[in-house]
Amino acid sequence: MTIFLLGLLIFLGIHSVSIVNEPWRDRMVNKMGKWVWKGVYSLMAIFGFVLIIWGYGIAHSNSITLYTPPLWLQYMSLLLLLPVFPLLVATYFPGRIKAATSHPMLLSTSLWAVAHLLANGSSTNVILFGSILAWSVLDRISVQHRLPRPTPGAPASNFNDVIALVLGIGLYLAFVFWLHLRLIGVPPF
Protein backbone atom coordinates (compact mmCIF):
# COMPACT_ATOMS: atom_id res chain seq x y z
CA MET A 1 0.00 0.00 0.00
CA THR A 2 2.94 2.32 0.67
CA ILE A 3 4.13 2.30 -2.96
CA PHE A 4 0.57 2.90 -4.17
CA LEU A 5 0.02 5.84 -1.81
CA LEU A 6 3.46 7.29 -2.59
CA GLY A 7 2.62 7.13 -6.31
CA LEU A 8 -0.68 8.92 -5.74
CA LEU A 9 1.06 11.55 -3.62
CA ILE A 10 3.72 12.22 -6.28
CA PHE A 11 1.33 12.12 -9.25
CA LEU A 12 -1.42 14.23 -7.71
CA GLY A 13 1.13 16.38 -5.90
CA ILE A 14 2.88 17.51 -9.07
CA HIS A 15 -0.51 18.09 -10.68
CA SER A 16 -1.50 20.22 -7.67
CA VAL A 17 1.33 22.74 -7.82
CA SER A 18 -0.91 25.31 -9.55
CA ILE A 19 -3.73 24.64 -7.08
CA VAL A 20 -1.52 25.16 -4.04
CA ASN A 21 0.93 27.83 -5.16
CA GLU A 22 0.59 29.29 -8.66
CA PRO A 23 3.11 32.13 -7.99
CA TRP A 24 5.77 29.58 -6.94
CA ARG A 25 5.08 27.58 -10.11
CA ASP A 26 5.50 30.71 -12.24
CA ARG A 27 8.78 31.57 -10.46
CA MET A 28 10.09 28.05 -11.09
CA VAL A 29 9.12 28.21 -14.77
CA ASN A 30 10.97 31.54 -15.07
CA LYS A 31 13.98 30.26 -13.13
CA MET A 32 14.31 26.85 -14.82
CA GLY A 33 12.94 27.73 -18.21
CA LYS A 34 9.67 26.49 -19.67
CA TRP A 35 11.07 23.31 -21.23
CA VAL A 36 13.16 22.26 -18.23
CA TRP A 37 10.11 22.79 -15.98
CA LYS A 38 7.96 20.71 -18.34
CA GLY A 39 10.62 18.00 -18.37
CA VAL A 40 10.86 17.81 -14.58
CA TYR A 41 7.07 17.98 -14.29
CA SER A 42 6.65 15.18 -16.83
CA LEU A 43 9.28 12.94 -15.24
CA MET A 44 7.69 13.38 -11.80
CA ALA A 45 4.22 12.65 -13.20
CA ILE A 46 5.45 9.54 -15.05
CA PHE A 47 7.33 8.33 -11.96
CA GLY A 48 4.21 8.80 -9.82
CA PHE A 49 2.06 7.05 -12.42
CA VAL A 50 4.42 4.05 -12.55
CA LEU A 51 4.36 3.83 -8.75
CA ILE A 52 0.54 3.98 -8.79
CA ILE A 53 0.35 1.08 -11.25
CA TRP A 54 2.97 -0.99 -9.46
CA GLY A 55 1.62 -0.22 -6.01
CA TYR A 56 -1.98 -0.83 -7.06
CA GLY A 57 -1.03 -4.30 -8.28
CA ILE A 58 0.52 -5.08 -4.91
CA ALA A 59 -2.13 -3.39 -2.74
CA HIS A 60 -5.15 -4.70 -4.66
CA SER A 61 -4.41 -8.30 -3.64
CA ASN A 62 -4.91 -7.29 0.01
CA SER A 63 -7.79 -4.90 -0.68
CA ILE A 64 -10.96 -5.13 1.37
CA THR A 65 -14.43 -4.76 -0.09
CA LEU A 66 -16.07 -1.59 1.20
CA TYR A 67 -19.23 -2.02 -0.88
CA THR A 68 -20.51 -4.25 -3.65
CA PRO A 69 -22.26 -2.26 -6.34
CA PRO A 70 -25.35 -3.83 -7.86
CA LEU A 71 -25.04 -4.95 -11.48
CA TRP A 72 -27.28 -2.15 -12.78
CA LEU A 73 -24.92 0.42 -11.25
CA GLN A 74 -22.02 -1.09 -13.16
CA TYR A 75 -23.96 -0.61 -16.40
CA MET A 76 -24.86 2.91 -15.32
CA SER A 77 -21.15 3.62 -14.97
CA LEU A 78 -20.62 2.57 -18.61
CA LEU A 79 -23.24 5.12 -19.62
CA LEU A 80 -21.60 7.78 -17.44
CA LEU A 81 -18.28 7.06 -19.17
CA LEU A 82 -19.70 7.79 -22.64
CA PRO A 83 -18.93 11.55 -22.58
CA VAL A 84 -15.47 11.08 -21.02
CA PHE A 85 -13.47 10.65 -24.23
CA PRO A 86 -15.36 13.25 -26.28
CA LEU A 87 -14.73 15.76 -23.48
CA LEU A 88 -11.08 14.79 -23.35
CA VAL A 89 -10.71 15.26 -27.12
CA ALA A 90 -12.64 18.56 -26.95
CA THR A 91 -9.84 19.90 -24.75
CA TYR A 92 -7.54 19.89 -27.79
CA PHE A 93 -10.20 20.56 -30.44
CA PRO A 94 -11.98 23.63 -29.04
CA GLY A 95 -15.51 24.32 -30.18
CA ARG A 96 -18.92 24.61 -28.56
CA ILE A 97 -18.27 21.63 -26.27
CA LYS A 98 -15.21 23.28 -24.77
CA ALA A 99 -16.97 26.64 -24.52
CA ALA A 100 -19.97 25.08 -22.75
CA THR A 101 -17.90 23.07 -20.27
CA SER A 102 -15.02 25.58 -19.79
CA HIS A 103 -12.61 22.86 -18.67
CA PRO A 104 -13.58 19.66 -20.46
CA MET A 105 -10.54 17.68 -19.27
CA LEU A 106 -11.39 18.29 -15.61
CA LEU A 107 -15.03 17.39 -16.24
CA SER A 108 -13.88 14.29 -18.09
CA THR A 109 -11.63 13.30 -15.18
CA SER A 110 -14.44 13.83 -12.66
CA LEU A 111 -16.92 11.74 -14.66
CA TRP A 112 -14.31 9.02 -15.15
CA ALA A 113 -13.61 8.86 -11.41
CA VAL A 114 -17.30 8.88 -10.41
CA ALA A 115 -18.11 6.14 -12.93
CA HIS A 116 -15.33 3.96 -11.55
CA LEU A 117 -16.43 4.59 -7.96
CA LEU A 118 -19.94 3.45 -8.92
CA ALA A 119 -18.60 0.18 -10.35
CA ASN A 120 -15.79 -0.65 -7.90
CA GLY A 121 -16.06 -0.94 -4.15
CA SER A 122 -12.66 -2.26 -3.07
CA SER A 123 -10.54 -0.12 -0.78
CA THR A 124 -7.78 0.37 -3.39
CA ASN A 125 -10.32 1.48 -5.99
CA VAL A 126 -12.00 3.87 -3.58
CA ILE A 127 -8.61 5.37 -2.66
CA LEU A 128 -7.52 5.65 -6.30
CA PHE A 129 -10.69 7.02 -7.86
CA GLY A 130 -11.72 8.98 -4.78
CA SER A 131 -8.35 10.75 -4.71
CA ILE A 132 -8.54 11.60 -8.39
CA LEU A 133 -12.11 12.84 -8.01
CA ALA A 134 -11.14 15.03 -5.05
CA TRP A 135 -8.17 16.42 -7.00
CA SER A 136 -10.28 17.20 -10.08
CA VAL A 137 -12.90 19.01 -7.99
CA LEU A 138 -10.22 21.05 -6.18
CA ASP A 139 -8.53 21.88 -9.48
CA ARG A 140 -11.86 22.90 -11.01
CA ILE A 141 -12.46 25.30 -8.10
CA SER A 142 -8.89 26.59 -8.19
CA VAL A 143 -8.80 27.16 -11.96
CA GLN A 144 -11.56 29.76 -11.57
CA HIS A 145 -9.12 31.89 -9.55
CA ARG A 146 -6.07 31.51 -11.80
CA LEU A 147 -5.09 33.19 -15.02
CA PRO A 148 -5.92 30.88 -17.93
CA ARG A 149 -3.00 29.21 -19.67
CA PRO A 150 -3.22 28.39 -23.35
CA THR A 151 -3.88 24.75 -24.17
CA PRO A 152 -2.09 23.41 -27.22
CA GLY A 153 -4.43 22.16 -29.90
CA ALA A 154 -6.30 22.95 -33.05
CA PRO A 155 -7.69 26.43 -33.71
CA ALA A 156 -11.24 26.92 -32.40
CA SER A 157 -13.95 25.78 -34.82
CA ASN A 158 -17.49 24.44 -34.73
CA PHE A 159 -16.25 21.47 -36.82
CA ASN A 160 -14.03 20.53 -33.86
CA ASP A 161 -17.15 19.35 -32.03
CA VAL A 162 -17.71 16.74 -34.74
CA ILE A 163 -14.07 15.66 -34.42
CA ALA A 164 -14.38 15.47 -30.62
CA LEU A 165 -17.56 13.40 -30.80
CA VAL A 166 -16.38 10.99 -33.51
CA LEU A 167 -12.89 10.47 -32.06
CA GLY A 168 -14.21 10.40 -28.51
CA ILE A 169 -16.93 7.84 -29.14
CA GLY A 170 -14.48 5.78 -31.20
CA LEU A 171 -12.04 5.78 -28.26
CA TYR A 172 -14.85 4.92 -25.86
CA LEU A 173 -15.89 1.91 -27.97
CA ALA A 174 -12.26 0.80 -28.34
CA PHE A 175 -11.80 0.94 -24.56
CA VAL A 176 -15.06 -0.79 -23.74
CA PHE A 177 -14.66 -3.64 -26.23
CA TRP A 178 -10.91 -4.09 -26.36
CA LEU A 179 -8.42 -1.72 -24.72
CA HIS A 180 -9.66 -1.79 -21.11
CA LEU A 181 -9.15 -5.54 -20.84
CA ARG A 182 -5.89 -5.40 -22.78
CA LEU A 183 -4.33 -2.46 -20.90
CA ILE A 184 -5.93 -2.71 -17.45
CA GLY A 185 -6.60 -6.44 -17.32
CA VAL A 186 -10.22 -6.01 -16.26
CA PRO A 187 -13.19 -6.50 -18.57
CA PRO A 188 -15.69 -3.61 -18.35
CA PHE A 189 -18.63 -6.03 -18.49
C-alpha positions as CSV (number, residue, x, y, z in Angstrom):
1,M,0.0,0.0,0.0
2,T,2.9,2.3,0.7
3,I,4.1,2.3,-3.0
4,F,0.6,2.9,-4.2
5,L,0.0,5.8,-1.8
6,L,3.5,7.3,-2.6
7,G,2.6,7.1,-6.3
8,L,-0.7,8.9,-5.7
9,L,1.1,11.6,-3.6
10,I,3.7,12.2,-6.3
11,F,1.3,12.1,-9.2
12,L,-1.4,14.2,-7.7
13,G,1.1,16.4,-5.9
14,I,2.9,17.5,-9.1
15,H,-0.5,18.1,-10.7
16,S,-1.5,20.2,-7.7
17,V,1.3,22.7,-7.8
18,S,-0.9,25.3,-9.5
19,I,-3.7,24.6,-7.1
20,V,-1.5,25.2,-4.0
21,N,0.9,27.8,-5.2
22,E,0.6,29.3,-8.7
23,P,3.1,32.1,-8.0
24,W,5.8,29.6,-6.9
25,R,5.1,27.6,-10.1
26,D,5.5,30.7,-12.2
27,R,8.8,31.6,-10.5
28,M,10.1,28.0,-11.1
29,V,9.1,28.2,-14.8
30,N,11.0,31.5,-15.1
31,K,14.0,30.3,-13.1
32,M,14.3,26.9,-14.8
33,G,12.9,27.7,-18.2
34,K,9.7,26.5,-19.7
35,W,11.1,23.3,-21.2
36,V,13.2,22.3,-18.2
37,W,10.1,22.8,-16.0
38,K,8.0,20.7,-18.3
39,G,10.6,18.0,-18.4
40,V,10.9,17.8,-14.6
41,Y,7.1,18.0,-14.3
42,S,6.6,15.2,-16.8
43,L,9.3,12.9,-15.2
44,M,7.7,13.4,-11.8
45,A,4.2,12.6,-13.2
46,I,5.4,9.5,-15.0
47,F,7.3,8.3,-12.0
48,G,4.2,8.8,-9.8
49,F,2.1,7.1,-12.4
50,V,4.4,4.1,-12.5
51,L,4.4,3.8,-8.7
52,I,0.5,4.0,-8.8
53,I,0.3,1.1,-11.2
54,W,3.0,-1.0,-9.5
55,G,1.6,-0.2,-6.0
56,Y,-2.0,-0.8,-7.1
57,G,-1.0,-4.3,-8.3
58,I,0.5,-5.1,-4.9
59,A,-2.1,-3.4,-2.7
60,H,-5.1,-4.7,-4.7
61,S,-4.4,-8.3,-3.6
62,N,-4.9,-7.3,0.0
63,S,-7.8,-4.9,-0.7
64,I,-11.0,-5.1,1.4
65,T,-14.4,-4.8,-0.1
66,L,-16.1,-1.6,1.2
67,Y,-19.2,-2.0,-0.9
68,T,-20.5,-4.2,-3.6
69,P,-22.3,-2.3,-6.3
70,P,-25.4,-3.8,-7.9
71,L,-25.0,-4.9,-11.5
72,W,-27.3,-2.1,-12.8
73,L,-24.9,0.4,-11.3
74,Q,-22.0,-1.1,-13.2
75,Y,-24.0,-0.6,-16.4
76,M,-24.9,2.9,-15.3
77,S,-21.1,3.6,-15.0
78,L,-20.6,2.6,-18.6
79,L,-23.2,5.1,-19.6
80,L,-21.6,7.8,-17.4
81,L,-18.3,7.1,-19.2
82,L,-19.7,7.8,-22.6
83,P,-18.9,11.6,-22.6
84,V,-15.5,11.1,-21.0
85,F,-13.5,10.6,-24.2
86,P,-15.4,13.3,-26.3
87,L,-14.7,15.8,-23.5
88,L,-11.1,14.8,-23.4
89,V,-10.7,15.3,-27.1
90,A,-12.6,18.6,-27.0
91,T,-9.8,19.9,-24.7
92,Y,-7.5,19.9,-27.8
93,F,-10.2,20.6,-30.4
94,P,-12.0,23.6,-29.0
95,G,-15.5,24.3,-30.2
96,R,-18.9,24.6,-28.6
97,I,-18.3,21.6,-26.3
98,K,-15.2,23.3,-24.8
99,A,-17.0,26.6,-24.5
100,A,-20.0,25.1,-22.8
101,T,-17.9,23.1,-20.3
102,S,-15.0,25.6,-19.8
103,H,-12.6,22.9,-18.7
104,P,-13.6,19.7,-20.5
105,M,-10.5,17.7,-19.3
106,L,-11.4,18.3,-15.6
107,L,-15.0,17.4,-16.2
108,S,-13.9,14.3,-18.1
109,T,-11.6,13.3,-15.2
110,S,-14.4,13.8,-12.7
111,L,-16.9,11.7,-14.7
112,W,-14.3,9.0,-15.2
113,A,-13.6,8.9,-11.4
114,V,-17.3,8.9,-10.4
115,A,-18.1,6.1,-12.9
116,H,-15.3,4.0,-11.5
117,L,-16.4,4.6,-8.0
118,L,-19.9,3.4,-8.9
119,A,-18.6,0.2,-10.3
120,N,-15.8,-0.6,-7.9
121,G,-16.1,-0.9,-4.1
122,S,-12.7,-2.3,-3.1
123,S,-10.5,-0.1,-0.8
124,T,-7.8,0.4,-3.4
125,N,-10.3,1.5,-6.0
126,V,-12.0,3.9,-3.6
127,I,-8.6,5.4,-2.7
128,L,-7.5,5.7,-6.3
129,F,-10.7,7.0,-7.9
130,G,-11.7,9.0,-4.8
131,S,-8.4,10.8,-4.7
132,I,-8.5,11.6,-8.4
133,L,-12.1,12.8,-8.0
134,A,-11.1,15.0,-5.1
135,W,-8.2,16.4,-7.0
136,S,-10.3,17.2,-10.1
137,V,-12.9,19.0,-8.0
138,L,-10.2,21.0,-6.2
139,D,-8.5,21.9,-9.5
140,R,-11.9,22.9,-11.0
141,I,-12.5,25.3,-8.1
142,S,-8.9,26.6,-8.2
143,V,-8.8,27.2,-12.0
144,Q,-11.6,29.8,-11.6
145,H,-9.1,31.9,-9.5
146,R,-6.1,31.5,-11.8
147,L,-5.1,33.2,-15.0
148,P,-5.9,30.9,-17.9
149,R,-3.0,29.2,-19.7
150,P,-3.2,28.4,-23.4
151,T,-3.9,24.7,-24.2
152,P,-2.1,23.4,-27.2
153,G,-4.4,22.2,-29.9
154,A,-6.3,22.9,-33.1
155,P,-7.7,26.4,-33.7
156,A,-11.2,26.9,-32.4
157,S,-14.0,25.8,-34.8
158,N,-17.5,24.4,-34.7
159,F,-16.3,21.5,-36.8
160,N,-14.0,20.5,-33.9
161,D,-17.1,19.3,-32.0
162,V,-17.7,16.7,-34.7
163,I,-14.1,15.7,-34.4
164,A,-14.4,15.5,-30.6
165,L,-17.6,13.4,-30.8
166,V,-16.4,11.0,-33.5
167,L,-12.9,10.5,-32.1
168,G,-14.2,10.4,-28.5
169,I,-16.9,7.8,-29.1
170,G,-14.5,5.8,-31.2
171,L,-12.0,5.8,-28.3
172,Y,-14.9,4.9,-25.9
173,L,-15.9,1.9,-28.0
174,A,-12.3,0.8,-28.3
175,F,-11.8,0.9,-24.6
176,V,-15.1,-0.8,-23.7
177,F,-14.7,-3.6,-26.2
178,W,-10.9,-4.1,-26.4
179,L,-8.4,-1.7,-24.7
180,H,-9.7,-1.8,-21.1
181,L,-9.2,-5.5,-20.8
182,R,-5.9,-5.4,-22.8
183,L,-4.3,-2.5,-20.9
184,I,-5.9,-2.7,-17.4
185,G,-6.6,-6.4,-17.3
186,V,-10.2,-6.0,-16.3
187,P,-13.2,-6.5,-18.6
188,P,-15.7,-3.6,-18.3
189,F,-18.6,-6.0,-18.5
